[in-house]
Amino acid sequence: MSPTRVPDILSPEFAANPYPAYRMMRDTAPLIWHEATRSYLVSRYEDVQRVFRDRNGEFTTDNYAWQIEPVHGRTILQLSGREHAVRRALVAPAFRGSDLRERFLPVIERISRELIDVFRHTGSADLVADYGARLPVSVIAEMLGLDAADHPRFHRWYTSVIAFLGNLSGDPGVTAAGERTRVEFAAYMLPIIRERREHPGDDLLSTLCAAEVDGVRMSNEDIKAFCSLLLAAGGETTDKAIGGIFANLLRHPDQLAAVRADRGLIPRAFAETLRYTPPVHMIMRQSATEVTLSGGTVPPGATVTCLIGAANRDGSRYRDADRFDIFRDDLTTATAFSAAADHLSFALGRHFCVGALLAKAEIEIGVDQLLDAMPDLRLADGFAPTEQGVFTRGPHSLPVHFTPTDT
Ligand code: HEM
């Protein structure tokens, strides 16, 4: 089959369902020069894994200078070498171990319960609008010690940031909205950072202000950029993951029943959801040298678009890869939330998602509480979930019915 028959990644056909195109790419055109995004598309598991791991120093994240710096400022994503390692060491402890357990799990539990209490007695909800779109961004805002009442602004900001990141067709309206967000976010955040330096509290923002590694501290500008990244990276992605895990389980009632009966299966269901319907479908890199991949050669200085959604369904890595199966034995749950993961949805290597364990905690708590609050859970009559988005992707809405419960 000729590569010209593969649907374009900017076409409506691809947006409606990218998986047939991913299959064609893996089978017949594993390396495609894509003129509109001026990047090479890479779809096979072995190639995407190799680009992310980058064991030979062949790739950089310099692409983020044009892809995201115009909205966030310079963030950890585009740093490399020692600068990246120092910055990552400053922020990583907040997202794992005792900080996560003692400071943030109670916050997740409370916010999740508050959201559920709004609809548990009604017998119906939209799990995207009423829950998924609200929990992660509220959790990050509260972790940072920001005012929960500003939630609608955070939501608007991170939506415009993600639209900027995924603006593959270069829509000028999306570009302008992203740049406006940068200005508005700085005006909101910088006075709070200055105030928090003078009067530190028990929140992540105060921790970031005080954190020091090898005598290095973060500047106000650095902290503002990082907070902007956190709202987007932690908000949009986990939002899509919550919709994704419920859409997948509701389509497979036997697996939903198994998770309801044994909540210890939630991490498995989340790992399989990450593989099967990843919240982030595309991550870019820039080649530092000429690189030979399975489909051909990429010149130095080129942008490479790694198609995570394609690689995660590569039949040479996962048996019956187009099947959602939380019991599959070729996906390792124990490592799925660490840089030793075998799915590619958090990337791999130096930039492996620093929030993976936080996302897991949100999903574990959220799914557990939702299942308790929603006995007899089912999709609204006649509703079939559909995914939306090309760069990030997830169910647009998920209306459900259930037997009402009391608090
Ligand atoms: C299911 C949820 C999530 C998914 C699918 C996801 C996905 C990703 C991916 C693919 C990367 C790698 C980017 C690259 O290599 O270019 C990444 C990095 C990152 N993620 Fe996540 N993420 C999730 C949740 C979160 C959460 C909850 C947070 C924090 C609040 C977070 C913060 C970050 C940060 C700060 C980085 C940059 C790490 C670095 O450059 O060293 N993410 N994430």
Residues whose N, C-alpha, C, O or C-beta is under 5 A from the ligand:
A	BS01	HEM	I76 L77 L230 A233 G234 T237 T238 A241 P279 V280 I283 M284 S345 F346 A347 R350 H351 F352 C353 V354 G355 A356 L358 A359
